[in-house]
């Protein structure tokens, strides 16, 4: 037994001892045959790495006969350093999909024989990487180019479905399809749903995860967390994001320009003491609120002292970010009917106008939530047809 200890230690500390992502499985059959000998375009950024932290571009280029001829960068750029909504310029073989165009053009794809997608999503409808995926699938379908998704985990689990469904007329790059805010799918599963429901006729293939369970949070995968964008630096932030991203559509600071975006919310005029007292009295599941002032160094209220609230997730399984944000906003509206304002972007994020209207009327959070339940039930049924991984299955199904 003693002789086995070094071996057991090596196995448990190996960077590839946990969940394997799509890029980790590219050496397996039949997946490698999809790319070998092909001219490849790769949609990726700094999150596109294998379990040894080698870039996906390097892994793809090493496949027999494969030639990586184009890289496509989403919002935040190929290195992930650009701030939200900052336009990215194309350079050399790196083409921006967040600049003059949001989709690969026919010219960009003229020599590409396979288009590959490898980005770490965060599991919320308004995160633009899934819009980039959809627009790229449309482009690949038009050019009759196979589209291959190297699947990655949903970091906030693949079991939760929450929030309103995006309504017709509210489509944008922060909501390009009728999904709930939290949709509980991996990128590969979502690609299958989009291809079917939008009748893209995309020649879609998915390199599946291995060892992933739907109930896994990202820190249970043994994969190394890489911040998918500058303002989602931790899994805690990603856990809050499906609810507290809605703060972006108000005149409250969502904490951009601090070390805790989406975990800190405030404004110079906010009565944070009363708000914290009221919110904690509700005993919302899995969350507590604490007074925390801050001063953003960029974005809203730059250089101004903000009376703030820090949101602490105590039990992420019990926590419901959409429920929490409705109570939070309702409390701010009650305390500050003259100072608080919604901004037009709120409806784009919510995917409708009625939530804003109901909050302004003083409608309770429970009643607002009940307004989206029927649509959510229908989405759950639709979603079930595209699941690649069952709840208790430790191995993916190719």
N, C-alpha and C positions, 0 to 999 in steps of 0.2 A: 504493500500500500504506500509506504514511504517513497519508493522509487517512482510511483505514478504522480506524486504531488507536483513536480515541475511541469509535467505534461498537462495536468489538469489546470494549473495556474495559467499556462500559455493559452490553453483553449478558452478560458473564461475572460482573458484580457485581450484576445485577438480583436482588432477593429472590425472584423467581419464575422463575429460570433453571434450577432443578432439577426435582425431583419435584413434581407437582401433586397435592394431596389432594382428597378429595371436595368439600369446600367451595369449593375453587378452581375447580371445574368446574360450579358451579351455574348459571352464565350460559349454558351450552351446552344445545342440544337433544339428547335429550329431557328432560334432568334438570330444567331449570327448569319445564317443564310439570307436573312432579309436585307442585310446591309453589305455583305461581302461582295467585292467587285463593282460596287455602285458609287456614283457621284452623289455625295450627301450634303444636304443643307440641315443645319442643326440650330434649333431654337433653344437657347440656354442662357445661363448667366452664372454667377459665382456659386449658386446653390447646386449646380449640375456637377456633382462629384460622385465617385464610387465610395465604397466603405473604407478605402484607404486614402480618401481625400484627393484622389487623382481626378483631374478634370474630365468630364464626359467627352470633351473634344479630343483629348489624348487617347481615351479608350476607343472611340469610334475610328480615329485615324489609324490605329494600330491593327484594325481588322484586315484580314487578307484581301488585298486588291481594292480596299475601300479608299476613296479620295474625298476628304472633307473640303468642299469648295466654297461653302458659304456659312457664316454664322449670323443668327438673327437675335437681336437683343430686345427684351421687353422694357416696360417702365423700370426706371432706376438704372438701366444700362447693363452692359455685359459684366461689369465689376460690382454692380450693386451700390454705387456710391452716390448716385443722383437722388435728389429729394423728390417727393411726390409731385406729379404734374409737370416736372421739368423736362422739356423736350430733349431728346437724345439725337445726336447727329450720326449719320452713317460714316464709316471710315474703312477703306480697303475692302476686304471680304466680310467685314462686320456691318450688317445692315440693321438700321434702327427700325423697330416696329412701334416706336413711341415718339415719332417726329412728324415728318411730312406724310407718312402713311402708317396705318395701324395693322396692315396686312402685307405679306410678301407680294410684290408685284410680279406680273408675268416676266418682266426683264430680270428680276432677281432670281426667278426660278427657271430661267431659260435652259440652264445646263444641269439642273438638279434632277436626279432620278429617284431619290427617296428623301422625304422631309421628316425629320426626327424632332420630337418635343421632349425636353427634360428640364422642367422647372419645379421647384418646391412651392406648392400652393399652401394657403393657410386655412382653407375650408370655409371662406365667407364669400358670398355672391359678389360683393363690391370690390374684391381684390382683383386687380386687372389681369393677372396672369391667365385666368381662365377665359377672359375675353380675347386675349392674344391667342390662346389655343383655338378658340372657335373661329376667329378670323383667318387663322392659318389653315385650319381644316377646310374652310370654304375655298381658300386660294388653291390648296392642293387638289381639291375635287375638280375645280375649274380646269386645272392644268393636267388632270388625270395622273397625278403623282401619288404614290402610296404615302400614307401618313402613319408614322410609328410613334406611339407614346411609350416612353420609358417610365413605368409607373412609380409613384412615390406615395408614402402614407399621407392620409389626412391627419395633420398633427393634433387636431382637437377631437379625435376619434371618428370612426365611420358609422357610429350608431345614432348620433343626435341629428334630428331634423327640427328646426325652429324658425319661426318668424313668418312674415307675410310673403306671399308669392308676388314676384314682379308682375305688374299689370301692363297690358298693351298700352302703348303710348308713352311709357316711361323708360323705354330701352335707351341705354347709353353705354359707354365703355366701362362704367361701374355697375352695369346690370344689363347684360346683352341677351338674356333668355329668361323665360318664366321659371325661375328657381326661387325657393325660399332663401332667406339670408344665410341660414346654416343648413347645408344640403346633405351632409353625411356621406360623401362619395370621395373616392380617390380620383386623381386626374384621368386615369384610364377608364374608370367606370363612368365618369361624367362625359368623356369623349364618346363612349358608346351611346349614352342617352341622347346627346346632342346630334350625333350622326343619324340616329333613328328618328327622333322627333322632328327635326328640321329637314329630313329627307335630303341630306347633303350628298348621299351616294359617294361618300369618301371611302377610299380603299384603306380602311382603318385596321391597324394591328396594334396590339398592346403586349409589351413585354411585362409580365406580371410580377408583383412582389412575391417573395418567399418568406414565410415565417411571420407574416403580419396577421393580427387578429383585429376585427372591427372595433373592439373595445379598447385597443391600445391607444394611450396618449403617446406623444412623440418620445418622451423620455423613457418609455417602456420598450422602445424598439432597439435600444443600444446604438442607434445612429447618433452621430454628432450633430447638434443643433447648429445650423448656420443661419444667421439672421436673413430672412428672405428679402427684406428691404430695410432702409435705415431706421424706420420708426417701429419696427416689430423685432426687437432685439432679443426677446425671451419668449418662452412658451407661455409664461404668465400673461404677457401682452396679447399673444395670439388667442388665449382663452377669453379675454375680455373683448377683443376686437369685434366679434359679430354684433355686440350690443353697442359698445361705446364708440365705435366709428361714427355712429349717427351724430355725435357731438360736432363732427366736422360741418354739419349742416345747420349750425346755430352760431350765435355770437359768444358762446362759451369757448374758452381754450380747451382743446383736447390734449394739452400737454406737449404738443410739438415744441421743440426748442428746450426741452428738459431731458433728463435721463430716463424719465418714465412716461413716454407718450401713451395715451389711452388709459393709463393707470391714474394719472393726475388730471383733474378737470377743475376749471375755475375761471374767475374773472375778477377785475378790480372791485366790482360792485356786488359780488356774491356774499350773502350772509351764510358763510360755510358752517358756523356753529349751529345755527338753527336747522340747516339742511341735514347735517350729520345726525343731529338728535332725532329728527323726524324719520330719516331713513333707517337708522338702527332700531328704532321703535317698531318698525314693520317686521323685523326678524326674518328678512328674506333668506331663503335657503342658500347656505354655502358662501355668504359674503358679509363683509363688515366694512364700514365707512369710517374714515378718520380725517380730522382736520390736518391739512398740510398746505401751507402757502408755498408759492413758487414764483419765479420770474423767468419767463421764456427768453432765450437769447435769439430766437427768430420766430416767425409766424405770428399768430394773433397775440396782441398785447406785448409785442417785443419790448423788452426793457422795462415793463411795468410790473409792479408787485401785484400778484393775483391771490385773492383769497380762494384757497383750493380745497379739494377733497381728494384723498387717495382711496382708491377702491382696492380692497384686499380680498382675494379669493381664498377662502378658508377650506372649502371642500369643492373641488372642481367637478365632481360627479353630481353633486346636488345643485350646483350653481346654474342659473338660467340667465344668460347675459341679456336676452331680449326683455325678459320680465324686469330685470334690474334697471335697464335704461329707461323703460317706461315710467317706473316709479321715480327715478332720478329726475327726469325732465318734468314730470307732473309736480314734483316738489319745488323745482326752480320756478316754474310758472306761477305757482301759488305765492311764493315768497317775493317774486320780482315781476309782476305783471307789466310794469312799465319799462324795465331795463332789458328783459329777455326778448330775443327776437329769433325766429326761424329765418334761415336763408334759403334761396331757391334750391341749393344743392341738397337740402334735406330730402325733398321728394325723390330726387334721383337715387339717393342712397336707400331710402325706404322702399322705393319701387311703386309708390302710389302717393296720392295726396290726402287720403282720408285719415291716416294716422296723425298727421300734423293737425288736421282740422279737429279731430276728436280730442287731442291733447289740449288744444286751445279752448275747446268747450268745457274742459274739466272732466271728461269721461275717464272713468277709472281704468287702471292697467288691466284688471281681469276682464273687463268688458271689451277693451281693445283687442286683447289676445283672443278672445272668443270669436272676434270678427274674421280672423284668418284661419281658424281651425278646420273649416270644411274644405277649403282649398288645400290645406296642408295634408289632410287625410287622403285626398286624391293624389297628391304628389308622392306620398309614401307608397301607394300602390304602384304608381308608375316606376318609381325608383327601384322597387324590388326586382323588376325585370332585368336590371343592368348590373346587379351586384356580382362581382367576380370572386368575392371572399365571403364565406359564411361566418357567423359570429364566433363559432368555436373551432373553426378549421385553422390549424397552424400553417398549412401549406396552401399556396394559391393554386388555382386551376388554370393551366395554360389554355 
